[in-house]
């Protein structure tokens, strides 16, 4: 029994001395701080029609860790704040959703996105589309706009609760040191 207690105390001490997990050092937020719900129709980044109610937002991430961070997926779980038993809608955003065709060096080229950006230690910025490195000379990196359409019936005050899950990893492509699974919440109006 004494050995078990000593082992547990030692394990706890090692965890405390190791400091926070890298994911704890990532601070996400949303712009605008409280997105506005629109009832009319619009078009998404690919020109597809989106019915209301809808809202759009940009996500900002601050990497306060000591390692490079890459974001590869964004998931919205949209809830009625009065009933959080199940989401009204779940939307998964992947970089490939934004792939497109353009003219590059006089050649029609498909631009393939592989991430929502890589952030060095200390970086703070809007999630942006990260292009396949083989195509870096063919496309500018642009901010990603996360549009959520047809989110459910209009709620009183158009207030939806949005749970955002960011997924990614720390390190570089050849040496991923830790996964990122970061969650934060924002509300609409």
Secondary structure, DSSP 8 states (H G I E B T S, - for coil): -HHHHHHHHHHHHHHHHH-S-GGGGEEEEEESSS---B-S-EE-TTS-EE-SSBEEEEEEEEE-SSS-EEEEEEEEEEEETTB-SS-SEEEEEEGGGG-EEEEETTEEEEE-EEES-EE-TT-EEE-B-EE-GGGGGG----B--EEE-S-SS--GGG-EEEEEEEEEEEEETTEEEEEEEEEEEEE--
